[in-house]
Amino acid sequence: MFRRHRRRISSHLPRHPGMIRSLLLPVLIVAATSPLVPPNAAIAGRPVLRPDDRPMLVSDDFELADGAAWDGAATLYVPDVKGRKLLAFNLRKPDQPPKTVLDSLAISGTCFQLGQLYLADNRDARILTFQPGGEIKTFAAFDSQERPNDLAVDAEGNVYTTLTRQGLVRKITPEGNQSIIANGLDSPNGIALSPSGKRLYVSSARLGVIFRIDLTGDQPSGDAAELFCQLPATTDGYKGDGMCVDRAGNLYVCGAQSVVVFDPSGDLISTLTTPQRPINVTIAGTQGRTLFVSTFGGLYQHDLSAYGVMPNRPTQPQNDDSPTSTAIPDGIRAEFNRVYAVDGKRELLMDLFVPQSNDAAKPAVIVVHGGGWINGDKTKFRALAIRLAERGYVTAAIEYRLAHEATFPAGVRDCNAATVYLRSQAKELGIDPKRIAAVGGSAGGHLVGLMAAGDDVPELKSPADRDADSSLAAAVVMAGPLEIATGPVAERSIHQRDQSNSNVWLDGNLTECPQLYHLADALEKIDASMPPTLFLCGSQDNPDRNEKARDKMNALNIPNQIVVHEGAKHGHWNRADWISQVVSDIDDFLKKHL
């Protein structure tokens, strides 16, 4: 176990401020003379898949593979509905054969949510829950003729299932209350929720239409379904089947001969032809960018430029009281998947954790996850967000567009949009708009540094936010590099191209797009308006990483502090043996400066 001793390096002024300025001057001159991205430039989006690609076989050892589910980590659960078993594939060890985790059940659809599997038991007309390694429980039972076909589960644990023979879509709440939210549908089959959970999509097997049901406001009536889009006609008919969505809200629909992709407005944007008729789809993988397709010939996979929607983490107490628990404590109100910005058709989501007290307006903290600009999601720092909320902060764990979905500066524009949104909603959320801070780790630390130093740079804001205040009152950078146009990040982009995340994120190396590297460089943007900043890292995680930034802040008399946790490694802020100390240090700093 790591020792909890830490050393603190207090703020100090450099002995030779002029020397520091002379060292930085060449960098600043290059940045000033390099053309920046035009403020209103469109963000380069990437196609979700290439038309000439073909999926790769994972396994054909099925009697009939059906709707799979991803646990958000490294396990893919795939039911064999005719073989009456549930298989678990280890995505980190693709050469390892799958394990049978359940048998004697005719499962036609699965969904992983809140730490457990939800199963559509078609043969026995019921919905089951199953915690891996635990027992099977009946979540809902139907009339013997009402056999659930497929299902989707939202972040709160509400289950939506298609009853194909009856033409129904049924909702079951976590308390077990059942209601019909759509009836009179022709052969409802596949089902999927939008990333926000505000819209439900249902495919028709016979007609090939996809219905959309608005879940906002009051409980939808039975006739709430509206036509959303249409599968293309084929010589084999339509055969609308299983569906899934990616993080951007694109809808992947199984048809008679291919998987068809529609954008959030219903426009067809791509098609993936499969060797056999597709039955169901899900997005999973160790990086969350692999489309898994269940077909009549087995299970296939195909890499995407899009990201899958992560399952929500458990919100109820589990078997331990670990400080990394994601259970929502008493006195904290959680709201998942609130839309904080829209860029084109792309909705950006945040998870809010609001202390329930009658105190005056509270400080707020935006929590920015890491992942090298190419991986991760807003649930990654969930425990940190909850622990900070317990200290009295309104916390917002945000998603932002990652490199494979959209190139820089999309991600930092999203982060700044989150600040603008919280400030605009300060009254509703009980936030003091003058006390908004941000905390980020690793790549998220870089983004927080860029938010803090570059809030007045037009290119780092979405056009809609250009005149809005996105400034931070304080920043916490946990092991994130502020230096991008020089130093290790820049050097790796040239000399280790295959290992450079910045080459994907910035769509090129330093010599190919220097203006973007300078635009992404937070060190170059530090000036007198930089807010107080805490630098936090482990002693085994390059504590000197941001020494230049601290020296520059000291020269400008900007409050800053470094906390080094002795023996800790990269990412220790998410570890059970360190998170309490990390939260305490962040809280101490923010209390001084917010």
C-alpha positions in Angstrom: 0.0 0.0 0.0 1.3 3.5 -0.8 2.4 5.6 2.0 0.3 8.7 2.5 3.2 11.0 3.1 3.3 14.0 0.8 5.7 16.8 0.2 4.5 20.3 -0.7 6.4 22.8 -2.7 5.1 26.3 -1.8 4.8 29.2 -4.2 8.0 31.1 -4.8 9.3 33.7 -7.2 12.2 32.7 -9.5 15.5 34.3 -8.8 15.8 35.5 -12.4 12.4 36.3 -13.9 14.0 37.9 -16.9 15.8 34.6 -17.7 12.4 32.8 -17.7 10.9 35.4 -20.0 13.9 35.0 -22.4 13.5 31.2 -22.5 9.8 31.5 -23.2 10.1 34.3 -25.8 11.0 32.1 -28.8 8.0 29.9 -28.1 5.7 32.8 -27.8 6.9 34.4 -31.0 6.3 31.1 -32.9 2.9 30.9 -31.4 2.1 34.5 -32.4 3.2 34.1 -36.0 1.6 30.7 -36.5 -1.9 31.0 -38.1 -4.6 29.7 -35.7 -7.8 27.9 -36.5 -10.4 30.5 -37.7 -12.8 31.2 -34.8 -15.8 30.0 -36.7 -14.1 27.0 -38.3 -16.1 23.8 -38.4 -14.7 20.9 -36.3 -13.5 18.1 -38.5 -15.7 15.1 -37.8 -14.7 11.6 -38.8 -16.9 9.1 -40.6 -18.1 6.4 -38.3 -17.0 3.7 -40.7 -15.6 3.3 -44.2 -17.9 2.0 -46.9 -15.5 -0.6 -48.2 -14.7 -2.2 -44.9 -15.8 -5.7 -44.0 -16.4 -7.0 -40.5 -14.1 -9.7 -39.0 -15.4 -13.0 -37.6 -15.1 -13.4 -33.8 -16.8 -16.7 -33.4 -19.2 -18.9 -35.4 -19.8 -21.3 -32.5 -23.4 -20.3 -32.0 -26.7 -21.9 -32.8 -28.0 -18.3 -33.0 -26.2 -15.3 -31.5 -28.4 -12.5 -30.4 -28.3 -9.1 -28.6 -25.0 -8.7 -26.8 -24.1 -6.4 -23.9 -20.8 -4.7 -22.8 -19.9 -4.2 -19.2 -18.0 -1.0 -19.9 -14.7 -2.6 -19.3 -13.4 -5.8 -20.9 -16.3 -8.3 -21.0 -18.8 -8.8 -23.8 -21.9 -10.9 -22.9 -23.4 -12.7 -25.9 -26.5 -14.9 -25.7 -27.0 -18.0 -27.8 -30.8 -17.9 -27.9 -31.2 -21.3 -29.6 -28.3 -22.9 -27.7 -29.8 -21.6 -24.5 -26.7 -20.2 -22.9 -25.0 -16.9 -22.2 -21.3 -16.5 -23.2 -18.7 -14.1 -21.8 -15.9 -12.9 -24.1 -12.7 -11.4 -22.6 -12.0 -8.4 -24.9 -8.5 -8.0 -23.5 -7.7 -11.6 -24.5 -9.3 -12.2 -27.9 -7.6 -15.5 -28.4 -9.2 -16.9 -25.2 -12.4 -18.9 -25.7 -15.5 -17.5 -24.2 -16.9 -18.8 -20.9 -20.4 -20.0 -20.4 -21.8 -18.0 -17.5 -25.5 -19.1 -17.7 -27.3 -22.0 -19.4 -30.8 -23.3 -19.9 -32.1 -19.9 -20.7 -33.4 -18.7 -24.1 -32.1 -15.1 -23.9 -32.9 -12.9 -26.8 -31.6 -9.6 -25.6 -29.2 -8.3 -22.9 -28.2 -4.9 -21.5 -25.6 -4.1 -18.9 -26.5 -1.2 -16.6 -25.9 -0.2 -13.0 -23.4 -3.0 -12.4 -25.7 -5.9 -13.5 -27.0 -7.6 -16.6 -30.7 -7.3 -17.6 -31.9 -10.3 -19.7 -34.9 -10.8 -21.9 -35.9 -14.4 -21.2 -38.0 -14.9 -24.3 -39.1 -18.5 -23.6 -40.3 -17.9 -20.1 -41.8 -14.4 -20.7 -39.9 -12.4 -18.1 -37.0 -10.0 -17.5 -34.2 -11.2 -15.4 -31.3 -9.5 -13.6 -27.9 -11.1 -13.0 -24.9 -9.8 -11.3 -21.8 -11.7 -12.6 -20.9 -14.2 -10.0 -24.2 -13.8 -8.2 -27.7 -15.1 -8.5 -30.4 -14.7 -11.2 -33.5 -12.6 -10.1 -36.8 -12.1 -11.8 -37.2 -8.4 -12.4 -40.6 -8.6 -14.2 -42.9 -11.4 -15.2 -45.4 -11.1 -18.1 -48.4 -13.2 -19.3 -47.1 -16.4 -20.9 -47.9 -15.1 -24.4 -46.0 -11.8 -23.8 -42.5 -12.8 -24.7 -39.9 -10.0 -24.5 -37.9 -9.8 -27.7 -35.3 -7.1 -27.0 -34.7 -4.6 -24.2 -33.0 -1.3 -23.3 -32.3 0.0 -19.8 -31.7 3.7 -18.9 -29.3 5.2 -16.4 -31.9 5.1 -13.6 -32.8 1.4 -14.1 -36.0 1.8 -16.1 -36.4 -1.2 -18.5 -38.0 -0.8 -21.9 -38.9 -4.0 -23.9 -40.5 -4.9 -27.1 -43.4 -7.5 -27.2 -43.4 -8.3 -30.9 -46.6 -10.4 -31.1 -48.6 -7.9 -29.2 -47.2 -4.8 -31.0 -46.3 -3.2 -27.7 -43.4 -1.5 -26.0 -43.6 -1.9 -22.2 -41.8 0.0 -19.5 -40.9 -1.4 -16.1 -39.6 0.9 -13.4 -37.0 -0.1 -10.8 -39.8 -0.6 -8.3 -41.5 -3.1 -10.7 -44.4 -0.9 -12.0 -45.4 -1.7 -15.5 -46.9 0.5 -18.2 -47.4 0.5 -22.0 -45.7 3.4 -23.7 -46.5 2.4 -27.3 -49.1 0.0 -28.8 -50.4 -0.8 -32.2 -46.9 -1.0 -33.6 -46.3 -3.4 -36.5 -43.8 -6.1 -35.4 -41.7 -4.1 -32.9 -38.3 -5.7 -32.6 -35.1 -3.9 -31.9 -34.9 -1.2 -29.2 -32.4 1.4 -28.2 -32.2 4.6 -26.1 -30.5 7.9 -27.1 -27.4 8.7 -25.1 -29.3 11.2 -23.0 -32.1 8.6 -22.3 -34.7 11.1 -23.5 -35.6 9.3 -26.7 -36.5 5.7 -27.4 -36.1 4.0 -30.8 -38.0 0.9 -31.9 -37.5 -1.0 -35.2 -40.3 -2.7 -37.2 -39.3 -6.2 -38.4 -41.8 -6.2 -41.3 -41.9 -2.6 -42.4 -38.3 -1.6 -41.8 -39.4 1.7 -40.2 -37.8 3.0 -37.0 -40.2 4.6 -34.5 -39.1 7.3 -32.1 -40.7 7.9 -28.7 -40.1 11.1 -26.7 -39.5 10.2 -23.1 -39.3 13.7 -21.7 -42.1 15.2 -19.7 -45.1 13.1 -18.7 -45.4 9.4 -19.2 -45.8 8.7 -22.9 -49.2 7.6 -24.0 -49.7 4.4 -26.1 -49.7 6.4 -29.3 -46.5 8.3 -28.6 -44.4 6.6 -31.3 -43.6 8.6 -34.4 -41.9 7.7 -37.6 -38.2 8.5 -37.4 -36.4 6.9 -40.4 -36.7 4.0 -42.8 -34.4 1.1 -43.7 -33.6 0.9 -47.4 -35.6 -1.8 -49.3 -33.7 -4.9 -50.3 -34.5 -8.1 -52.3 -34.9 -9.8 -48.9 -37.3 -7.2 -47.6 -36.6 -5.0 -44.6 -36.2 -7.3 -41.5 -35.6 -4.5 -39.1 -33.9 -6.0 -36.0 -31.6 -5.1 -33.2 -30.1 -1.6 -32.7 -27.7 0.5 -30.7 -26.5 4.1 -30.5 -23.0 5.6 -30.3 -22.0 8.4 -28.0 -22.8 11.0 -30.7 -26.3 9.7 -31.0 -26.0 7.9 -34.3 -28.3 4.9 -34.6 -27.1 1.5 -35.9 -29.9 -0.6 -37.2 -29.8 -4.2 -38.4 -31.6 -4.7 -41.7 -32.0 -7.6 -44.1 -28.5 -7.5 -45.5 -26.5 -4.9 -43.6 -26.2 -2.6 -40.6 -27.5 0.8 -41.5 -26.3 4.0 -39.6 -28.6 7.0 -39.2 -27.5 10.3 -37.6 -29.5 11.9 -34.8 -31.9 13.6 -37.2 -32.6 10.3 -39.1 -30.4 10.9 -42.2 -28.7 7.8 -43.5 -24.9 8.3 -43.2 -23.3 4.8 -43.6 -23.9 1.2 -44.3 -21.9 -1.9 -43.2 -22.6 -5.1 -45.3 -22.4 -8.3 -43.3 -21.6 -11.8 -44.5 -24.9 -13.1 -43.2 -28.1 -11.3 -42.1 -27.4 -9.2 -39.0 -29.6 -9.8 -35.9 -28.3 -7.3 -33.3 -25.5 -4.9 -32.6 -23.6 -3.2 -29.7 -20.5 -1.0 -29.4 -17.9 -2.3 -27.0 -14.2 -3.0 -26.8 -11.3 -2.1 -24.6 -11.4 1.4 -26.2 -15.2 1.4 -26.7 -14.9 1.7 -30.5 -15.7 -1.7 -31.8 -19.1 -2.6 -33.3 -20.0 -6.2 -32.5 -22.6 -7.7 -34.9 -24.6 -10.8 -34.1 -25.6 -12.6 -37.3 -27.1 -15.8 -38.5 -23.5 -17.0 -39.1 -22.0 -16.0 -35.7 -20.5 -12.9 -34.1 -18.5 -10.3 -36.1 -16.6 -7.2 -35.1 -15.7 -4.0 -36.9 -13.7 -1.0 -35.7 -15.3 2.4 -35.6 -14.4 6.1 -35.3 -17.3 6.4 -32.9 -17.5 5.6 -29.2 -20.0 3.4 -27.4 -22.2 4.7 -24.6 -20.8 3.5 -21.3 -23.2 1.8 -18.9 -24.0 3.8 -15.8 -22.1 2.8 -12.7 -23.9 1.3 -9.6 -25.8 4.0 -7.7 -26.7 1.8 -4.8 -24.3 0.6 -2.0 -22.5 -2.6 -3.0 -20.8 -5.1 -0.7 -18.2 -2.8 0.6 -17.8 0.8 1.7 -14.8 1.6 -0.5 -14.0 5.3 -0.9 -14.2 4.7 -4.7 -17.8 3.6 -4.4 -20.2 5.2 -6.9 -23.2 4.8 -4.7 -25.1 8.1 -4.3 -25.0 9.2 -0.7 -27.9 10.6 1.3 -28.0 14.3 0.8 -26.7 14.3 -2.7 -29.0 14.6 -5.7 -27.7 12.9 -8.9 -28.9 13.7 -12.4 -27.4 11.7 -15.2 -27.0 12.7 -18.8 -28.1 16.3 -18.8 -27.5 18.0 -22.1 -25.2 21.0 -21.5 -24.5 21.9 -25.1 -25.4 21.0 -28.7 -22.9 21.3 -31.6 -24.7 20.7 -34.8 -26.6 17.4 -34.2 -24.2 16.3 -31.4 -25.5 16.6 -27.8 -22.9 16.9 -25.0 -23.8 15.4 -21.7 -22.9 15.9 -18.0 -23.7 14.0 -14.8 -24.6 16.4 -11.9 -24.1 15.8 -8.2 -25.8 18.5 -6.1 -25.6 18.7 -2.3 -29.1 19.1 -0.9 -28.8 21.8 1.7 -30.3 25.2 2.4 -27.0 26.9 2.4 -26.2 29.9 0.2 -25.1 29.5 -3.4 -22.4 26.8 -3.6 -19.1 26.6 -5.4 -19.1 24.3 -8.5 -16.5 22.0 -9.9 -16.3 20.7 -13.4 -14.7 17.2 -13.5 -12.8 16.4 -16.7 -11.8 12.8 -17.2 -8.5 11.6 -18.7 -7.7 9.0 -21.3 -5.0 10.5 -23.5 -7.5 12.6 -25.5 -8.6 9.4 -27.2 -10.3 7.3 -24.5 -12.4 7.5 -21.4 -15.8 8.9 -20.6 -17.6 11.0 -17.9 -18.2 8.0 -15.6 -14.4 7.5 -15.2 -14.0 10.0 -12.4 -17.4 9.3 -10.9 -16.1 8.6 -7.4 -14.0 11.7 -7.4 -17.1 13.8 -8.4 -19.2 12.3 -5.6 -16.5 12.7 -2.9 -16.2 16.4 -3.9 -20.0 16.8 -3.8 -19.9 15.4 -0.2 -17.6 18.3 0.6 -20.2 20.8 -0.5 -19.4 21.4 -4.2 -21.9 21.1 -7.0 -20.0 18.8 -9.3 -20.5 18.2 -13.0 -18.7 15.2 -14.6 -18.7 16.0 -18.3 -18.2 14.2 -21.5 -16.3 15.9 -24.3 -15.6 14.8 -27.9 -12.5 12.5 -28.1 -10.0 12.3 -30.9 -11.5 9.5 -32.9 -14.8 11.3 -33.1 -13.7 14.8 -33.7 -10.3 16.6 -33.9 -9.1 19.4 -31.7 -10.3 21.9 -30.7 -13.7 20.2 -30.4 -12.9 18.7 -26.9 -11.8 21.9 -25.2 -14.7 23.8 -26.8 -16.9 21.3 -25.1 -15.2 21.8 -21.8 -15.6 25.6 -22.0 -19.2 25.1 -23.0 -19.7 23.3 -19.8 -18.5 26.3 -17.8 -20.8 28.6 -19.8 -23.7 26.2 -19.1 -23.2 26.0 -15.4 -22.9 29.8 -15.2 -26.2 30.1 -17.1 -27.9 27.6 -14.8 -26.4 28.9 -11.6 -29.8 29.9 -10.1 -31.4 26.6 -10.8 -28.5 24.5 -9.5 -27.7 26.7 -6.5 -24.3 27.7 -7.8 -22.3 30.9 -7.2 -21.4 31.8 -10.7 -18.3 33.5 -9.5 -17.0 30.3 -7.9 -16.7 27.8 -10.7 -13.6 25.6 -10.8 -12.4 22.7 -12.8 -10.5 19.5 -11.9 -8.9 17.2 -14.5 -6.6 14.3 -14.5 -4.0 13.3 -17.2 -5.4 14.5 -20.5 -8.2 16.0 -18.5 -5.6 17.9 -16.6 -4.3 19.4 -19.8 -7.8 20.4 -20.8 -8.4 22.1 -17.4 -5.1 24.0 -17.8 -6.2 25.1 -21.3 -9.6 26.1 -20.0 -7.9 28.2 -17.3 -5.2 29.8 -19.4 -7.1 30.1 -22.7 -10.7 31.2 -21.7 -10.2 34.4 -23.7 -9.0 32.6 -26.9 -11.9 32.7 -29.4 -10.7 29.5 -31.2 -11.1 27.5 -28.0 -14.8 28.3 -27.8 -17.7 27.2 -29.9 -19.2 30.0 -32.0 -22.3 30.0 -29.9 -20.2 30.7 -26.7 -17.8 33.2 -28.3 -19.2 36.1 -26.2 -20.0 34.1 -23.1 -17.9 34.0 -19.9 -16.1 30.7 -19.6 -13.5 31.8 -17.1 -12.6 29.6 -14.1 -12.1 30.9 -10.5 -9.6 28.1 -9.8 -8.1 25.0 -11.5 -6.7 21.7 -10.4 -4.3 20.0 -12.8 -3.6 16.4 -11.9 -0.6 15.0 -13.8 -1.6 16.7 -17.1 0.9 18.3 -19.5 0.3 22.0 -20.1 3.2 22.1 -22.5 2.2 20.8 -26.0 4.1 22.8 -28.7 7.4 22.0 -27.0 8.6 19.3 -24.7 7.7 15.6 -24.6 4.3 15.8 -26.3 5.7 17.7 -29.3 8.8 15.5 -29.5 6.8 12.3 -29.4 4.6 13.5 -32.2 7.6 13.5 -34.5 9.9 10.8 -33.2 7.3 8.3 -32.0 4.4 8.8 -34.3 2.8 5.5 -33.7 2.8 6.1 -29.9 1.6 9.7 -30.1 -2.0 10.4 -29.0 -1.5 14.0 -30.0 -1.1 12.9 -33.7 -4.6 11.5 -33.6 -6.1 14.3 -31.5 -4.5 17.1 -33.5 -4.7 15.2 -36.8 -0.9 15.4 -37.4 2.4 16.0 -35.8 4.1 19.3 -34.8 5.7 19.8 -38.2 2.5 19.1 -40.1 0.2 21.3 -38.0 2.2 23.6 -35.8 -0.6 26.1 -35.4 -2.8 23.5 -33.7 0.0 22.4 -31.3 0.4 26.1 -30.3 -3.3 26.5 -30.0 -3.4 23.5 -27.7 -0.5 24.7 -25.6 -1.7 26.0 -22.2 1.8 27.0 -21.1 2.1 29.6 -23.8 -1.3 31.2 -22.8 -0.5 31.7 -19.1 -0.9 35.4 -18.3 -2.0 37.6 -15.4 -5.6 36.4 -15.8 -4.7 32.8 -15.0 -6.7 31.6 -12.0 -5.1 30.1 -8.9 -4.0 26.6 -9.9 -3.2 23.4 -7.9 -0.8 20.9 -9.5 -1.2 17.5 -8.0 0.5 14.2 -8.9 2.4 11.2 -7.5 6.1 11.1 -6.9 6.3 8.3 -9.5 4.5 10.4 -12.1 7.0 13.0 -13.2 6.3 15.8 -10.6 8.4 18.2 -12.6 6.1 17.9 -15.6 4.7 21.4 -15.2 7.7 23.2 -13.6 7.8 25.7 -16.5 4.1 26.6 -15.9 4.7 27.1 -12.2 7.7 29.3 -12.8 5.7 31.4 -15.2 2.9 31.7 -12.8 5.3 32.7 -10.0 6.8 35.4 -12.2 3.3 36.8 -12.7 2.5 36.4 -9.0 -0.4 34.0 -9.7 -1.2 31.8 -6.7 -0.2 28.2 -7.3 0.8 25.1 -5.4 2.1 21.7 -6.1 1.2 18.6 -4.0 3.2 15.4 -4.6 1.9 12.2 -3.1 4.9 10.1 -2.1 4.9 6.7 -3.8 1.8 7.3 -5.9 1.6 6.5 -9.6 -0.3 8.0 -12.5 -4.1 7.9 -12.0 -3.8 7.5 -8.2 -6.8 9.9 -7.8 -9.1 7.0 -8.8 -7.5 4.5 -6.3 -9.1 3.5 -3.1 -5.9 4.0 -1.1 -5.4 7.6 -2.4 -8.7 9.2 -3.3 -9.5 10.5 0.2 -6.2 12.3 0.4 -6.6 13.6 -3.1 -10.1 15.0 -2.3 -8.8 16.5 0.9 -6.0 18.3 -0.8 -8.3 19.6 -3.6 -10.8 20.8 -1.0 -8.1 22.6 1.0 -6.9 24.5 -2.1 -10.4 25.4 -3.4 -11.5 26.6 0.0 -8.6 29.1 0.0 -9.3 30.4 -3.5 -13.0 30.1 -4.2 
